[in-house]
Amino acid sequence: MPQPPVFFADRAALLRDVVILSGAEGRHAATVRRLRPGERVDVGDGAGLVAGCVVTGHSGSGLELAVRARREVPRPDPLITVIQAIPKGERGELAVEEMTEVGVDRIVPWAAARCIPVWVGERGARSLAKWRATAREAAKQSRRAWIPEVTQAVSAVDATQVIAKAACAILLEPDAAEGLAALRPPESGDLILIVGPEGGITDDESAAFHSAGATARRLGPTVLRASTAGAVAAAILLSRTERW
């Protein structure tokens, strides 16, 4: 049987026997997906709790769901974090979408020295909101129990503090002596991938990241865009863990 569609709701709602799926999620379920009584639906809180439900009827512009079962999905371990230099245009949302579908758990927007976009004021708030909305929708499409965290944008100095706490931190460098495919990552902890901007990272940024504990690795013989490198690198790492 096909897997049921996934929607998100507050944890408190999922602890009730009847869930009212309302707002944008309810409208999408009722008017776009056109779900009918008797059809199965999975509803998660984005933080590990998933309720298996059955549609029992309509409620306003949304749906009424009867909870049949609940399960708690543990937070993934090892945890994959990507420190992502902010790409221009819609490539940022593309990067978030692909990384979410692959299995990245945390995305840290990085205002690298050679980034073209500048996230300040209202523009920064709108851009961050778009990344977070993209992560949420991609998590639904890929049936993830945990929505990836998208943090506030960080500077290189902030990024070094994240790197210093990691079990393993990899700086993706096209000219690195060793390839990422040869790495055997730790079985547990925070695994960090650092994706630079299209123009590359500066010598100061590279030195700071290496001093914090990052090691350089290349992806392969070709150079990927900043918007795709994170997803490809995460897939390589995940293939070497028990998560895949």
C-alpha positions as CSV (number, residue, x, y, z in Angstrom):
1,M,0.0,0.0,0.0
2,P,1.2,3.6,-0.7
3,Q,2.5,5.4,2.3
4,P,0.1,8.0,3.8
5,P,0.9,11.7,3.4
6,V,2.6,13.6,6.2
7,F,1.5,16.8,7.9
8,F,2.7,18.7,10.9
9,A,0.9,19.9,14.0
10,D,1.7,20.9,17.6
11,R,2.8,18.1,20.0
12,A,-0.1,19.0,22.3
13,A,-2.6,18.3,19.5
14,L,-1.0,14.9,18.8
15,L,-1.5,13.7,22.3
16,R,-5.3,14.0,21.9
17,D,-7.4,11.1,20.6
18,V,-8.9,13.4,17.9
19,V,-6.6,15.8,16.0
20,I,-8.1,18.8,14.2
21,L,-5.8,19.6,11.3
22,S,-6.5,23.3,10.6
23,G,-4.8,26.3,9.1
24,A,-2.5,25.9,6.1
25,E,-1.9,22.2,6.8
26,G,-5.6,21.5,7.0
27,R,-6.5,23.4,3.9
28,H,-3.7,21.6,2.0
29,A,-5.0,18.2,3.2
30,A,-8.6,19.0,2.5
31,T,-8.5,21.0,-0.7
32,V,-5.2,20.1,-2.4
33,R,-4.8,16.4,-1.4
34,R,-8.6,16.0,-1.2
35,L,-8.3,13.5,1.6
36,R,-11.6,11.7,2.4
37,P,-12.9,9.8,5.5
38,G,-11.2,6.5,5.9
39,E,-7.9,7.5,4.4
40,R,-4.7,7.3,6.4
41,V,-2.6,10.3,7.4
42,D,0.6,10.6,9.4
43,V,0.9,13.8,11.5
44,G,4.2,14.7,13.2
45,D,5.3,17.5,15.5
46,G,8.7,17.8,13.7
47,A,10.5,16.8,16.9
48,G,10.2,13.0,16.8
49,L,6.5,12.3,17.7
50,V,4.4,10.8,14.9
51,A,0.7,10.0,15.1
52,G,-0.8,7.5,12.7
53,C,-4.3,8.8,12.0
54,V,-7.4,8.1,9.9
55,V,-9.6,10.9,8.4
56,T,-13.0,10.9,10.1
57,G,-14.5,14.0,8.6
58,H,-14.1,17.7,7.7
59,S,-13.8,20.5,10.2
60,G,-14.1,23.9,8.7
61,S,-11.5,24.2,6.0
62,G,-9.5,21.4,7.5
63,L,-9.9,17.8,8.6
64,E,-10.8,15.8,11.7
65,L,-8.5,12.9,12.3
66,A,-8.7,9.9,14.7
67,V,-5.4,8.9,16.2
68,R,-4.8,5.1,15.9
69,A,-1.2,4.9,17.0
70,R,1.8,7.0,18.1
71,R,5.5,6.5,17.9
72,E,8.6,8.4,19.1
73,V,11.4,8.6,16.6
74,P,14.8,9.2,18.3
75,R,16.8,12.2,17.3
76,P,19.3,11.0,14.6
77,D,22.8,10.0,15.6
78,P,25.3,10.9,14.4
79,L,23.8,14.3,13.7
80,I,24.7,16.0,10.4
81,T,25.2,19.7,10.4
82,V,26.0,21.8,7.3
83,I,27.5,25.3,7.7
84,Q,26.2,26.6,4.4
85,A,27.6,29.8,2.8
86,I,24.6,31.8,1.7
87,P,24.1,31.4,-2.1
88,K,22.4,34.1,-4.2
89,G,18.8,34.0,-5.4
90,E,16.7,30.9,-5.0
91,R,19.8,28.6,-4.7
92,G,19.6,29.0,-1.0
93,E,16.1,27.4,-0.8
94,L,17.3,24.7,-3.3
95,A,20.2,23.9,-1.1
96,V,17.9,23.6,2.0
97,E,15.5,21.4,0.1
98,E,18.1,19.0,-1.1
99,M,19.9,18.8,2.2
100,T,16.6,18.1,4.0
101,E,15.6,15.3,1.6
102,V,19.0,13.7,2.0
103,G,19.0,13.7,5.8
104,V,20.8,16.8,7.1
105,D,19.7,17.6,10.6
106,R,20.9,21.2,11.1
107,I,21.6,23.9,8.6
108,V,23.7,27.0,9.6
109,P,23.5,29.9,7.2
110,W,27.0,31.4,7.0
111,A,27.7,35.0,5.9
112,A,31.0,34.2,4.3
113,A,33.3,37.0,3.2
114,R,32.7,36.3,-0.5
115,C,28.9,35.7,-0.2
116,I,26.9,38.1,-2.5
117,P,23.7,38.2,-0.5
118,V,23.7,40.1,2.8
119,W,21.2,39.1,5.4
120,V,20.5,42.2,7.4
121,G,17.3,43.7,8.8
122,E,14.0,42.7,7.2
123,R,15.7,41.1,4.2
124,G,17.6,38.8,6.5
125,A,14.4,37.9,8.4
126,R,12.6,37.1,5.2
127,S,15.4,35.0,3.8
128,L,15.7,33.0,7.1
129,A,11.9,32.5,7.1
130,K,12.1,31.1,3.5
131,W,14.8,28.7,4.4
132,R,12.9,27.4,7.5
133,A,9.6,27.1,5.5
134,T,11.5,25.2,2.8
135,A,13.0,22.8,5.4
136,R,9.5,22.2,6.8
137,E,8.0,21.4,3.4
138,A,10.9,19.2,2.3
139,A,10.6,17.3,5.6
140,K,7.0,16.5,4.8
141,Q,7.8,15.4,1.3
142,S,10.6,13.2,2.5
143,R,8.6,11.8,5.4
144,R,11.0,13.0,8.1
145,A,10.0,12.8,11.8
146,W,12.4,15.6,12.6
147,I,12.4,19.0,10.8
148,P,15.9,20.2,10.3
149,E,16.9,23.1,12.5
150,V,17.8,26.2,10.5
151,T,19.7,28.6,12.8
152,Q,20.3,32.3,12.6
153,A,23.0,33.3,10.2
154,V,26.5,33.2,11.6
155,S,29.9,34.8,11.0
156,A,33.1,32.9,10.5
157,V,33.9,33.5,14.2
158,D,30.6,32.0,15.2
159,A,31.1,29.1,12.9
160,T,34.5,28.2,14.5
161,Q,32.7,27.8,17.9
162,V,30.3,25.3,16.3
163,I,33.2,23.5,14.7
164,A,35.3,23.3,17.9
165,K,32.5,21.3,19.6
166,A,32.0,18.7,16.8
167,A,33.1,15.1,16.8
168,C,34.2,15.6,13.2
169,A,34.3,18.7,11.0
170,I,35.0,18.7,7.3
171,L,35.8,21.8,5.2
172,L,35.0,21.0,1.5
173,E,37.9,22.2,-0.6
174,P,38.2,21.3,-4.3
175,D,42.0,21.1,-4.0
176,A,42.2,19.1,-0.8
177,A,44.7,16.2,-0.8
178,E,42.2,13.7,0.5
179,G,38.8,12.8,-0.7
180,L,35.6,12.7,1.4
181,A,34.9,9.2,0.1
182,A,37.9,7.9,2.1
183,L,36.7,9.3,5.4
184,R,35.3,7.0,8.1
185,P,33.2,9.3,10.3
186,P,32.7,8.7,14.0
187,E,29.7,6.5,14.9
188,S,28.2,9.2,17.1
189,G,28.2,12.9,17.8
190,D,27.9,16.0,15.6
191,L,29.4,15.7,12.1
192,I,29.9,19.0,10.4
193,L,30.3,19.9,6.8
194,I,31.4,23.4,5.7
195,V,30.3,24.6,2.3
196,G,31.9,27.8,1.0
197,P,30.5,30.4,-1.4
198,E,30.9,30.2,-5.2
199,G,33.9,32.5,-5.0
200,G,35.6,30.2,-2.4
201,I,36.6,30.9,1.2
202,T,39.3,33.4,2.1
203,D,42.7,32.4,3.6
204,D,41.6,33.8,6.9
205,E,38.4,31.8,7.0
206,S,40.3,28.6,6.0
207,A,42.9,29.2,8.7
208,A,40.3,29.9,11.4
209,F,38.3,26.7,10.5
210,H,41.4,24.5,10.5
211,S,42.5,26.0,13.9
212,A,39.1,25.1,15.3
213,G,39.6,21.5,14.2
214,A,38.2,21.1,10.7
215,T,40.1,19.1,8.1
216,A,39.9,19.7,4.3
217,R,38.4,17.1,2.0
218,R,37.5,17.2,-1.7
219,L,34.2,15.8,-3.1
220,G,35.6,14.5,-6.4
221,P,37.1,15.5,-9.7
222,T,34.4,18.1,-10.5
223,V,33.5,21.3,-8.7
224,L,29.9,21.5,-7.5
225,R,27.9,24.6,-6.9
226,A,27.5,25.8,-3.3
227,S,23.8,24.9,-3.5
228,T,24.4,21.2,-4.3
229,A,27.7,20.4,-2.5
230,G,26.1,20.1,0.9
231,A,23.6,17.5,-0.1
232,V,26.1,15.4,-2.0
233,A,28.6,15.6,0.8
234,A,26.0,14.7,3.4
235,A,24.9,11.7,1.3
236,I,28.5,10.4,1.2
237,L,28.8,10.8,5.0
238,L,25.4,9.2,5.7
239,S,26.3,6.2,3.5
240,R,29.1,5.5,5.9
241,T,26.9,5.5,9.1
242,E,24.2,3.2,10.5
243,R,21.6,5.8,9.5
244,W,21.6,4.6,5.9
